[in-house]
Amino acid sequence: MGSRTISLEESAYAKLRAAKRPGESFSEVVHRVLGGAEPSFADFRALVDRKSADRLADVIAKMRREDVQLQRKRISRRG
């Protein structure tokens, strides 16, 4: 992926910086604000309380582990 240098007025930069979430790049801000990227878990997490978000993250992690195990079983059956 390439990158570009752009010029912004100070007021536009201040708005972009204000929209930036912790750990988020300016490119991610632009995608999120302009709708150019799929929503991330961080976007969803802002909509629910912390306890619910943490439980959901745990469930997603468990589902991923189960998917990996299932894929390994399928591969071992083929071999």
C-alpha positions as CSV (number, residue, x, y, z in Angstrom):
1,M,0.0,0.0,0.0
2,G,1.3,3.4,-1.0
3,S,1.0,6.7,0.8
4,R,0.5,10.3,-0.2
5,T,1.3,13.6,1.4
6,I,-1.5,16.1,1.4
7,S,-1.9,19.7,2.6
8,L,-4.6,20.6,5.0
9,E,-5.6,23.9,6.5
10,E,-5.0,24.1,10.2
11,S,-8.7,24.0,10.9
12,A,-9.2,20.9,8.8
13,Y,-6.2,19.2,10.5
14,A,-7.6,20.1,13.9
15,K,-10.9,18.5,13.0
16,L,-9.2,15.3,11.8
17,R,-7.0,15.1,14.9
18,A,-10.1,15.6,17.1
19,A,-11.8,12.7,15.3
20,K,-8.8,10.4,15.8
21,R,-9.3,7.6,18.4
22,P,-6.5,6.3,20.5
23,G,-4.3,3.9,18.5
24,E,-6.0,4.9,15.2
25,S,-4.0,6.2,12.2
26,F,-5.1,9.3,10.3
27,S,-5.9,7.0,7.3
28,E,-8.2,4.9,9.5
29,V,-10.0,8.1,10.6
30,V,-10.5,9.1,7.0
31,H,-11.9,5.7,6.1
32,R,-14.1,5.6,9.2
33,V,-15.5,9.1,8.8
34,L,-16.0,8.9,5.0
35,G,-17.3,5.3,5.1
36,G,-14.4,3.8,3.0
37,A,-13.7,0.9,5.4
38,E,-15.7,-1.8,7.0
39,P,-16.6,-1.1,10.6
40,S,-14.1,-2.4,13.1
41,F,-14.7,-4.0,16.5
42,A,-13.6,-0.7,18.0
43,D,-16.5,1.1,16.3
44,F,-19.0,-1.4,17.7
45,R,-17.4,-1.4,21.1
46,A,-18.2,2.3,21.4
47,L,-21.9,1.5,21.1
48,V,-22.2,-0.9,24.0
49,D,-21.2,-1.0,27.6
50,R,-17.7,-2.3,28.5
51,K,-18.9,-5.6,30.1
52,S,-21.0,-6.5,27.0
53,A,-18.1,-5.6,24.7
54,D,-15.7,-7.7,26.7
55,R,-18.1,-10.7,26.7
56,L,-18.5,-10.3,22.9
57,A,-14.8,-10.2,22.4
58,D,-14.4,-13.4,24.5
59,V,-17.1,-15.1,22.4
60,I,-15.4,-14.0,19.1
61,A,-12.0,-15.3,20.3
62,K,-13.6,-18.6,21.3
63,M,-15.3,-18.9,17.9
64,R,-12.0,-18.2,16.1
65,R,-10.2,-20.9,18.2
66,E,-13.0,-23.4,17.3
67,D,-12.7,-22.5,13.6
68,V,-8.9,-23.1,13.7
69,Q,-9.5,-26.5,15.3
70,L,-12.1,-27.4,12.8
71,Q,-9.8,-26.4,9.9
72,R,-7.0,-28.5,11.3
73,K,-9.3,-31.5,11.6
74,R,-10.4,-31.1,8.0
75,I,-6.8,-30.8,6.8
76,S,-5.7,-33.9,8.8
77,R,-8.6,-35.9,7.2
78,R,-7.4,-35.1,3.7
79,G,-3.7,-36.0,4.4
